[in-house]
Structures are given as C-alpha cells and as structure tokens.
Amino acid sequence: MKNILSALAILLCFFPLMAQNEAPVIQSLSLVPDWDNQMLSVQYVVTDTENDPLEISIQFSTTNGKTYSATGMVPVTGDVGFPVLPG
C-alpha cells in the first residue's frame, strides 16, 4: 500500500508539468500602410498547441518602443479581441 501511495504522489507531482499550457506562437506577421487613407493593414497567423481561443490586442508606440498605447481610440476591425480562434 505504501508503494501505491508513493507512486500516486509522484504522478500527482508530475501531472502539473505535463498539463502546462503552451504560449501561442505568431507564425507570420505583415504590416501594409495605406498612407492615402491613413490606414494600416495588419495580417497575422497565430497558432496555439491546445487550440484555445485567443485574445488579440494591438498596441502602438510613438516613442520607439519605450511606451505603448492600446488602440482604444483608433478603429480596429477584423479578428481582434476575444475570442479569436488560432489559424
């Protein structure tokens, strides 16, 4: 019985390591400015090992990456927000 409890305790210790969620991965990203219409088209492909719904947000920087601002005051359309399916 002691061996069974020891084996169970070991399995329970390793279970969280096996059940870790992998971070989504951006497979491709392209930015196409349309200066005449003051628009920026963002196209991306993001994958997730678990195929979890994703939350996609866009931020921009006017300080060379020192600070970032959300696009709350800029209209955004397409696959953004939650939920967005990977692919």
C-alpha positions, 0 to 999 in steps of 0.5 A: 500500500505504501508503494501505491501511495508513493507512486500516486504522489509522484504522478500527482507531482508530475501531472502539473508539468505535463498539463502546462499550457503552451504560449501561442506562437505568431507564425507570420506577421505583415504590416501594409500602410495605406498612407492615402487613407491613413490606414494600416493593414495588419495580417497575422497567423497565430497558432496555439498547441491546445487550440484555445481561443485567443485574445488579440490586442494591438498596441502602438508606440510613438516613442520607439518602443519605450511606451505603448498605447492600446488602440482604444481610440483608433478603429480596429476591425477584423479578428481582434479581441476575444475570442479569436480562434488560432489559424 
